[in-house]
Amino acid sequence: MSESSIRIPDKYSGYALSHFCVPKHYEDDLEDIMIPWGLIQDRTERLARDIFQDVRDEPLTALCVLKGGYRFYTDLLDKITTLNRSHGSVSVPINVDFIRLKSYENDESTGQIRVVGGDNLSGLRGQNVLVVEDIIDTGRTMEKLLAILANHGPKSVRVASLLVKRRQGSTGYRPDYTGFEIPDKFVVGYALDYNEYFRDLNHICVINENGKKKYAITE
Ligand code: IMP
């Protein structure tokens, strides 16, 4: 793991829900707050600066991996475009693109990764692509996506992931830009979901057993 990401240790116990604002409808479903929204913003600001400095004047196609990546994507792009406005001598022209993948049911990967929607990838030919993802868990989704993208002839591909999970059974894949390296726990919020719930939560939180049971897909 690159030293340039923030490592949240296994023993870290997070913040009590009572210290921050959490929607009433999720109060009983969360263990703790792992990464408060404000810290996500501060870290994203730095990732935006790193990307801006690496890319400089080259046009960039920012590819959002839906749905989990959408909040990180909009915040990251906001911060890059702020640098574009304020820098004066350098700016990065940005195109936006979207792809939708599906691999998870409950808190387990189904092992099947499907492209279920998004833009026509033939538009990526010759482009410098920045893939923006919420979380790398086993790494299989990203490796599969990178193989799909390679078939469309991009000039270059970089990956920014807000989170990377430390877990056994990882493929060893590491993104170019990582916000936080986290323990092997199922996290929700800031667009990360559990069966489509919790995307409407600002902080990144650890789901508890009650939440897993309440929102489980049972059939
Ligand atoms: P991977 O293929 O195992 O790396 O899984 C990556 C995908 O699994 C992510 O894009 C998420 O959609 C989902 N995922 C993995 N871990 C979590 C989690 O803790 N919370 C929410 N989604 C997760």
Boltz pocket constraint, residues with backbone or C-beta under 6 A from the ligand:
constraints:
  - pocket:
      binder: B
      contacts: [[A, 68], [A, 103], [A, 104], [A, 109], [A, 133], [A, 134], [A, 135], [A, 136], [A, 137], [A, 138], [A, 139], [A, 140], [A, 141], [A, 142], [A, 185], [A, 186], [A, 187], [A, 188], [A, 192], [A, 193], [A, 194]]
      max_distance: 6.0
